[in-house]
Amino acid sequence: MTKSTNLTSRDKACIWHPYTQMKTAPSPLPVVRGEGVYLYTDDGRRFLDGISSWWVNIHGHAHPELNAALAAQAAQLEHVVFAGATHEPAVALAEQLLSILPDGMARVFYSDNGSTAVEVALKMAWQYWQNRGETTRREFVALHHAFHGDTVGAMSVSELTGFSKPFEELLFPVHRAHSPYCHRCPLGLKRSACSIDCLGDLERVLAERANSVAAVIVEPMLQGAGGMIVWPAEFLSGVRRLCDKYGTLMIADEILTGFGRTGKMFACEHAGVSPDLICLSKGMTGGYLPLAVTAVREQIYETFLDDDRSKAFFHGHSYTANPLACAVALASLGLFRKERTLERVGRLEKQFRGRLEGLRGMRVVGDVRGIGGIAAIELDESLTRRFAPPSPGGRGSVLQVSPSPPGRRWPEGPDEGSSASGYFSSIGPYLYDAFLQRGLLLRPLGSILYFMPPYAITDQEVDWAFDQIHDVLRELDTR
């Protein structure tokens, strides 16, 4: 039997893709090259990468300076065990990160992905209190609509969804409090008449569990997978105030929001707060290599210093502080300075807001929101219901729209963790295919359509992408 030379056929014969029902999934895009904001397939198509390749690519694909940094480091040292050894890229990167992180961050612990950075933070927070002898502090508080990753601890502090439900019995119990989802206010208030009243739910939990909570974990300013929920800065400052009031730790999950995504280098800067632990990954290497960091205050680090070796932090990975990843991350930080990247994100935010406002009046649009280099459109609930999939009882959807071949289903992924409005609605597959047909790669969170391109995108490319979004939504509007 002759081996197929077609990339998608070869993939189908041997690959198990993440977050994918392999029986019904469409063929994956056979990407062979990336350049700037574009991805190119083996059949000659070109797609604008409107999601930064799962939120990681910030400077554009195949950036010459990142390529050069990777090649130079590979010629010198590709890897070394990080237990008992060190190397220049890891030390230099830690030094640079601590110089730009929120005040008080003093130590860097390396790992390899966002979920693991969260696992590390949870374990550190737990052991911090145990090492201090305060053994009753064993509980965590998280927010509704949260998504913190796919490992067991990260799933535990995330909202329970269809993706995590199969593992529900593995998860540890977590206290949950309201998040400031202004479009769907948990208290039924309007933002114009609100005093961040939803923060009272967090205070209620902390007051009730004052001596039991080890840490509160939040995604500062933007809950990504939960529906691109943009926060008022006052809520974030309130979280810090309440953690101080009730004497517990604050963990900031900046896996998505770090490295300029919200217009600041780190989202905590919007409220002028500093957490006790901060988790970083995704954009750190500009999308080149897996790398993650959990940074902590000195007081936390010092609690693990003891003649008793059992009080050490026993956690690590084979590729901890990989020199190649650290070298590229250093080069990425250099690009922020050289290319004045944060200024570019500020201009993107202004352009995004103008284009979002132009969509607000559409019948299918329930809300528009954005922050930094992220734009989100929440579609109207009635549209979501019209695209409802067949029910278990056999009733079909009210509106049958399917431009895809029979059996084709929308690819799923961790960025779609817990969209608040109809993730499992068929509106997602429809939009995914509609944009692919126009040369734009987007992955809606159910009824939440978002645009998060690399910062290297030009103004003209932004307008082109929003023109495609406008035209697809207009088609829905006229149905």
MILO-910034 format. One line per 10 residues: number of its first residue (from 1); their letters; for each residue x, y, z of C-alpha. Coordinates in pm, 1 decimal. Example, Ala and Ser with C-alpha at 12.3 -4.5 7.8 and 13.67 -1.06 7.14 Angstrom:
! residues 2
1 = AS = 1230.0,-450.0,780.0  1367.0,-106.0,714.0
***
This chain:
! residues 479
1 = MTKSTNLTSR = 0.0,0.0,0.0  142.0,336.1,-103.4  176.6,589.8,175.0  -30.7,901.4,115.2  159.9,1226.2,61.3  -144.3,1433.5,158.3  -82.8,1595.9,498.2  -443.2,1572.5,619.7  -470.3,1206.5,516.7  -148.3,1122.0,695.1
11 = DKACIWHPYT = -270.7,1313.6,1001.9  -596.7,1120.7,1006.1  -408.1,791.7,1008.7  -198.5,859.4,1318.1  -288.8,1176.5,1516.0  -524.9,1227.0,1811.0  -599.0,1601.3,1829.7  -672.9,1794.7,2150.2  -1030.5,1881.1,2244.2  -1163.5,1704.1,1937.3
21 = QMKTAPSPLP = -1425.9,1439.9,1873.9  -1214.3,1254.2,1623.2  -1506.4,1058.0,1474.1  -1686.7,1366.3,1346.3  -1418.2,1635.1,1332.2  -1345.6,1809.2,1002.8  -1006.3,1773.8,843.7  -754.2,2001.0,1015.0  -602.3,2291.0,825.6  -280.1,2156.6,666.9
31 = VVRGEGVYLY = -58.9,2448.5,767.4  289.2,2443.8,616.3  412.9,2796.7,678.3  349.5,3111.3,879.9  456.9,3465.6,808.8  345.9,3778.5,991.4  -23.7,3744.2,1067.7  -84.3,3478.6,802.0  -90.1,3099.3,791.3  -42.6,2914.3,461.1
41 = TDDGRRFLDG = -171.3,2565.5,379.6  -30.2,2297.3,152.6  -310.8,2352.8,-96.6  -223.9,2718.5,-148.3  -476.0,2887.7,82.3  -392.2,3177.4,312.7  -565.9,3258.3,642.3  -531.5,3561.6,864.7  -458.4,3424.7,1212.1  -731.6,3603.6,1406.1
51 = ISSWWVNIHG = -670.3,3408.5,1727.4  -289.6,3431.4,1749.7  -269.4,3053.2,1718.8  -448.8,2985.8,2049.1  -349.8,3321.1,2198.5  26.0,3261.9,2199.8  163.2,3444.0,1894.8  208.0,3812.4,1971.6  476.3,3942.8,1734.1  369.2,3754.0,1421.2
61 = HAHPELNAAL = 481.6,3423.6,1273.5  845.7,3362.4,1183.1  973.7,3689.1,1324.3  1336.6,3729.6,1208.3  1472.5,3834.2,1548.3  1301.9,3550.0,1733.1  1425.3,3307.6,1467.5  1778.1,3434.9,1515.6  1760.5,3408.6,1895.9  1639.8,3049.6,1870.6
71 = AAQAAQLEHV = 1912.3,2949.7,1625.2  2188.3,3116.7,1825.9  2084.5,2945.0,2147.4  2049.7,2606.0,1977.0  2412.6,2633.4,1866.3  2522.3,2691.0,2225.6  2302.6,2490.4,2465.3  1974.1,2321.0,2384.0  1888.8,2187.5,2731.4  2023.0,2093.4,3071.9
81 = VFAGATHEPA = 1857.7,1957.5,3384.4  1743.8,2252.0,3599.5  1759.6,2068.1,3930.6  2113.7,2142.1,4044.6  2216.4,2337.5,3733.2  2148.6,2680.5,3588.7  2220.0,2872.0,3268.3  2235.6,3228.2,3138.7  1901.3,3244.9,2950.9  1703.2,3131.9,3258.0
91 = VALAEQLLSI = 1876.8,3373.8,3493.9  1859.6,3666.8,3251.5  1491.9,3605.1,3179.4  1406.4,3584.8,3550.3  1593.3,3909.6,3611.4  1408.1,4087.4,3332.4  1068.7,3952.3,3435.1  1113.4,4059.6,3796.5  1207.9,4407.5,3676.6  874.2,4451.2,3494.7
101 = LPDGMARVFY = 632.6,4240.5,3701.6  403.3,4408.9,3956.2  580.5,4530.5,4269.6  672.2,4265.4,4521.7  738.1,3973.9,4287.1  1075.0,3835.2,4394.5  1120.5,3476.1,4278.5  1055.0,3293.8,3950.5  961.9,2926.5,3927.7  971.3,2785.6,3573.7
111 = SDNGSTAVEV = 739.2,2527.7,3424.0  611.0,2455.8,3075.6  248.5,2559.7,3017.5  -32.6,2767.0,3162.6  -220.0,2485.1,3332.7  98.4,2378.9,3506.6  177.2,2734.5,3614.8  -162.4,2737.1,3786.6  -101.8,2393.7,3942.4  227.5,2525.5,4079.2
121 = ALKMAWQYWQ = 57.4,2834.3,4226.1  -212.8,2624.4,4394.4  41.6,2384.5,4540.4  263.1,2669.6,4657.7  -29.1,2844.7,4824.7  -137.5,2524.3,4997.0  213.1,2434.6,5118.3  285.6,2793.5,5223.1  21.9,2769.9,5494.0  122.0,2414.3,5591.1
131 = NRGETTRREF = 485.2,2519.9,5628.1  369.5,2806.3,5851.2  177.5,2564.8,6069.0  -160.9,2713.6,5971.9  -298.8,2378.6,5866.3  -665.8,2482.6,5854.0  -606.3,2691.2,5540.2  -682.3,2424.2,5282.6  -953.6,2580.4,5066.5  -955.9,2785.8,4748.3
141 = VALHHAFHGD = -1194.9,3048.4,4615.3  -1249.6,3100.5,4243.4  -1495.5,3300.2,4035.9  -1782.2,3191.6,3819.7  -1697.8,3175.4,3447.0  -1334.9,3102.5,3537.4  -1107.8,2889.2,3323.7  -760.1,2812.2,3457.0  -652.3,2505.9,3259.8  -689.9,2133.7,3202.9
151 = TVGAMSVSEL = -484.4,1963.6,3472.9  -675.6,1840.4,3776.3  -606.6,2134.6,4006.6  -658.3,2389.2,3729.7  -986.9,2222.9,3634.4  -1095.4,2227.1,3998.1  -1069.4,2605.4,4022.8  -1234.9,2649.4,3681.9  -1608.6,2660.5,3624.1  -1742.7,2307.9,3576.2
161 = TGFSKPFEEL = -1830.8,2268.0,3207.8  -1906.7,1995.0,2959.9  -1533.0,1962.3,2902.7  -1443.2,1903.0,3266.9  -1758.7,1719.3,3374.0  -1625.8,1371.5,3281.3  -1357.0,1426.7,3545.9  -1583.3,1578.6,3810.1  -1513.1,1308.4,4068.3  -1139.3,1381.9,4043.1
171 = LFPVHRAHSP = -1177.0,1749.9,4126.7  -1140.1,1900.3,4472.6  -1420.4,2125.9,4607.1  -1383.6,2500.2,4553.2  -1584.4,2796.4,4681.1  -1715.7,3019.7,4401.7  -1811.4,3384.4,4394.7  -1964.0,3619.7,4138.6  -1751.5,3762.7,3863.0  -1823.7,4113.1,3724.8
181 = YCHRCPLGLK = -2000.3,4000.6,3406.7  -2162.7,4336.1,3343.5  -2364.6,4229.4,3038.0  -2518.1,3947.9,3243.7  -2493.1,4099.9,3588.8  -2546.6,3831.2,3854.3  -2737.6,4090.7,4059.9  -2946.9,4222.6,3772.0  -2790.8,4569.8,3786.6  -2682.1,4810.1,3514.6
191 = RSACSIDCLG = -2319.5,4919.5,3513.3  -2422.5,5285.9,3521.0  -2604.6,5230.9,3851.8  -2364.0,4983.2,4005.2  -2100.5,5021.1,4274.7  -1930.7,4688.9,4195.2  -2192.7,4526.1,4417.3  -2103.7,4180.0,4285.5  -1782.8,4200.3,4490.1  -1997.7,4146.3,4798.9
201 = DLERVLAERA = -2031.1,3778.1,4710.2  -1655.0,3728.8,4739.4  -1655.2,3908.9,5073.3  -1937.8,3685.0,5193.0  -1735.3,3372.4,5110.3  -1418.5,3506.3,5270.0  -1600.7,3621.4,5582.2  -1760.4,3278.8,5622.9  -1435.3,3089.2,5560.0  -1189.2,3342.2,5705.4
211 = NSVAAVIVEP = -957.3,3088.2,5866.2  -987.4,2821.2,5599.0  -902.9,2986.4,5265.6  -551.9,2937.5,5131.0  -593.8,3160.9,4826.0  -829.0,3339.5,4589.6  -750.4,3286.8,4220.7  -866.5,3527.5,3949.2  -802.7,3614.6,3584.3  -736.1,3989.1,3614.3
221 = MLQGAGGMIV = -946.2,4221.0,3397.4  -1040.7,3956.9,3140.7  -1191.4,3612.2,3184.6  -1097.4,3461.4,2851.7  -1247.5,3118.0,2797.4  -1547.3,3208.3,3014.2  -1670.5,3441.6,2741.2  -1415.3,3723.7,2701.3  -1561.7,3898.4,3006.3  -1400.5,4239.6,3054.9
231 = WPAEFLSGVR = -1388.3,4367.3,3412.9  -1414.5,4708.6,3570.4  -1075.8,4779.1,3728.2  -1253.4,4847.6,4058.6  -1344.0,4480.0,4090.1  -979.9,4377.4,4060.3  -867.8,4629.7,4320.6  -1150.0,4503.9,4541.5  -1020.4,4146.9,4519.9  -680.2,4264.0,4645.2
241 = RLCDKYGTLM = -841.3,4462.5,4925.2  -1052.0,4166.7,5039.8  -757.5,3924.5,5030.9  -567.9,4166.3,5254.7  -867.0,4216.0,5484.2  -917.2,3843.5,5538.1  -548.7,3751.1,5538.9  -539.3,3518.9,5240.1  -325.0,3493.6,4928.4  -419.9,3633.8,4588.9
251 = IADEILTGFG = -323.5,3437.2,4277.6  -337.0,3625.8,3947.2  -372.9,3396.5,3646.2  -221.1,3611.0,3370.5  -167.0,3321.7,3130.9  -372.9,3504.8,2866.8  -357.9,3861.8,2989.7  17.4,3887.2,3037.7  256.9,4040.8,2785.4  41.5,4320.5,2658.4
261 = RTGKMFACEH = -287.8,4155.1,2570.0  -495.5,4402.0,2772.6  -290.3,4707.9,2679.5  -64.8,4689.8,2986.1  229.7,4455.5,3014.4  32.4,4278.8,3289.0  -339.3,4317.3,3351.8  -291.2,4377.3,3725.4  -151.1,4718.4,3629.8  -499.2,4838.6,3531.0
271 = AGVSPDLICL = -592.9,4847.0,3899.4  -245.9,4917.4,4035.6  -244.6,4595.6,4236.0  17.8,4334.0,4299.6  -81.7,3972.0,4365.7  100.4,3730.2,4591.6  151.3,3480.9,4310.3  125.5,3540.9,3936.1  101.1,3280.5,3657.8  242.2,3351.1,3310.5
281 = SKGMTGGYLP = 269.8,3156.8,2985.4  109.8,3182.6,2635.9  266.2,3496.5,2486.4  590.8,3469.4,2682.3  789.7,3316.6,2395.9  589.6,3485.1,2121.6  434.5,3150.1,2028.8  762.6,2970.2,1965.3  810.7,2723.3,2250.2  630.1,2606.8,2565.3
291 = LAVTAVREQI = 733.1,2801.4,2873.3  556.8,2912.8,3189.8  636.5,3099.7,3508.2  487.4,3120.8,3854.5  635.6,3424.9,4028.3  591.3,3486.2,4401.4  665.7,3729.8,4679.7  977.2,3677.8,4889.9  771.7,3594.6,5200.6  623.8,3294.9,5021.6
301 = YETFLDDDRS = 963.3,3174.7,4899.6  1114.2,3210.7,5246.2  849.2,2985.5,5400.4  996.5,2694.9,5202.5  1349.8,2753.7,5338.0  1420.8,2513.8,5621.7  1671.7,2259.4,5747.0  1386.0,2012.9,5712.3  1405.4,1904.3,5346.2  1040.9,1800.1,5348.4
311 = KAFFHGHSYT = 944.8,2168.5,5348.5  1101.2,2220.0,5004.2  876.4,2259.5,4702.2  890.8,1923.0,4529.8  768.1,1999.9,4181.7  946.7,2001.0,3848.2  955.5,1894.1,3484.9  1219.6,1754.9,3253.4  1209.0,2067.2,3037.1  1197.5,2319.5,3321.2
321 = ANPLACAVAL = 1362.9,2646.3,3212.0  1453.0,2508.9,2869.7  1733.3,2735.3,2737.6  1581.6,2761.0,2388.3  1248.2,2881.7,2527.1  1414.1,3122.2,2769.8  1630.7,3270.0,2493.8  1330.2,3332.3,2269.8  1137.3,3483.0,2561.8  1425.3,3722.7,2622.0
331 = ASLGLFRKER = 1421.4,3821.9,2255.9  1045.8,3872.9,2275.3  1085.1,4113.2,2567.6  1344.9,4295.2,2361.1  1092.5,4339.6,2081.8  850.8,4506.3,2323.1  1110.4,4776.9,2375.1  1245.1,4796.1,2020.7  907.2,4792.7,1842.8  720.1,4990.9,2112.0
341 = TLERVGRLEK = 470.4,4708.8,2125.1  249.4,4841.7,2404.7  195.9,5162.0,2207.4  89.7,4949.7,1913.2  -160.4,4760.7,2132.2  -300.7,5095.2,2247.7  -364.7,5195.3,1887.1  -523.6,4857.0,1817.1  -757.0,4902.9,2113.6  -876.0,5236.4,1976.9
351 = QFRGRLEGLR = -931.8,5092.5,1630.0  -1107.5,4784.7,1770.0  -1344.4,4998.7,1976.5  -1443.6,5203.7,1675.4  -1520.0,4896.0,1469.3  -1704.3,4726.2,1756.1  -1933.4,5025.2,1798.0  -2023.9,4990.6,1433.1  -2160.4,4643.2,1508.7  -2357.4,4732.9,1819.5
361 = GMRVVGDVRG = -2680.7,4818.7,1642.5  -2713.3,4486.6,1462.9  -3011.0,4276.0,1563.9  -2793.2,3968.6,1616.9  -2548.7,4148.5,1846.2  -2621.5,4141.0,2218.9  -2306.9,4315.6,2341.7  -1964.5,4429.5,2225.7  -1663.2,4467.9,2449.7  -1289.5,4483.5,2428.2
371 = IGGIAAIELD = -967.1,4558.5,2606.7  -620.8,4604.8,2462.0  -571.9,4383.2,2158.5  -890.8,4182.1,2212.8  -1234.0,4247.2,2063.5  -1542.4,4042.9,2153.0  -1898.4,4029.4,2021.0  -2161.7,3846.0,2224.4  -2442.9,3737.0,1999.7  -2804.5,3775.7,2101.1
381 = ESLTRRFAPP = -2954.5,3486.7,2298.7  -3242.9,3447.7,2055.2  -2994.3,3381.5,1774.3  -2821.1,3120.1,1986.2  -3153.9,2945.1,2046.3  -3232.4,2947.7,1675.7  -2910.0,2761.5,1615.0  -2976.0,2513.4,1896.1  -2861.8,2158.4,1813.7  -3114.3,1871.4,1807.7
391 = SPGGRGSVLQ = -3241.7,1780.7,2150.7  -3214.7,1431.9,2301.0  -3586.3,1392.0,2229.8  -3521.8,1424.8,1859.1  -3641.4,1778.2,1781.7  -3419.7,1963.1,1540.6  -3309.2,2323.0,1558.2  -3552.0,2600.4,1472.2  -3313.4,2739.3,1213.0  -3116.9,2489.1,1006.3
401 = VSPSPPGRRW = -2800.1,2650.2,873.8  -2509.0,2430.0,774.9  -2263.2,2528.0,504.9  -2044.7,2231.0,601.3  -2043.8,1880.1,456.8  -2261.8,1626.5,641.6  -2107.0,1515.6,967.3  -1869.8,1809.5,989.8  -1840.0,1954.1,1335.7  -1670.0,2262.2,1468.5
411 = PEGPDEGSSA = -1328.8,2187.9,1623.3  -1325.3,2237.7,1996.2  -1048.5,2362.1,2222.2  -939.8,2479.5,2565.1  -1001.6,2840.5,2472.7  -1368.5,2749.7,2454.6  -1382.3,2628.2,2814.4  -1701.4,2776.0,2958.7  -1863.4,3033.9,2736.6  -2163.1,3161.2,2929.5
421 = SGYFSSIGPY = -2396.7,3175.1,2635.4  -2460.6,2860.9,2434.6  -2121.7,2707.8,2369.5  -2281.2,2389.3,2245.2  -2510.6,2579.7,2011.1  -2459.0,2519.1,1640.6  -2387.8,2888.2,1590.0  -2019.9,2816.7,1659.1  -1970.3,2569.4,1371.9  -2156.4,2799.4,1136.5
431 = LYDAFLQRGL = -1937.6,3098.6,1218.9  -1614.4,2900.3,1212.2  -1683.6,2775.1,861.4  -1816.8,3108.7,739.3  -1496.4,3286.3,835.5  -1268.8,3012.7,700.2  -1440.7,3053.4,365.8  -1338.7,3418.8,377.4  -976.3,3349.0,470.1  -1007.0,3442.2,838.3
441 = LLRPLGSILY = -930.5,3197.0,1118.4  -1156.8,3259.7,1419.1  -1274.5,3015.8,1686.5  -1591.9,3146.7,1853.2  -1660.1,3063.7,2217.4  -2008.8,2940.0,2145.5  -2202.7,3259.7,2091.0  -1902.6,3476.0,2181.5  -1711.8,3580.7,1872.0  -1369.5,3724.8,1945.0
451 = FMPPYAITDQ = -1079.1,3867.0,1747.1  -730.0,3846.2,1899.6  -464.1,3878.9,1629.1  -86.5,3914.0,1665.8  14.7,4269.4,1748.4  199.1,4285.1,1415.3  -130.4,4320.2,1228.4  -163.0,4638.6,1023.5  -451.2,4886.0,1040.0  -559.1,4777.1,693.3
461 = EVDWAFDQIH = -561.6,4410.3,794.2  -767.3,4496.9,1103.0  -1024.1,4674.3,886.8  -1034.3,4382.0,645.8  -1096.5,4136.4,931.3  -1373.3,4353.0,1077.8  -1526.6,4385.1,732.8  -1551.6,4005.3,720.3  -1705.6,3998.7,1068.6  -1953.3,4269.6,970.2
471 = DVLRELDTR = -2054.9,4090.6,650.6  -2104.4,3751.2,818.5  -2312.4,3906.3,1097.8  -2512.3,4107.7,845.3  -2598.8,3783.1,667.2  -2726.9,3646.9,998.0  -2911.5,3972.8,1063.3  -3114.2,3937.7,745.6  -3224.4,3578.3,804.2
***
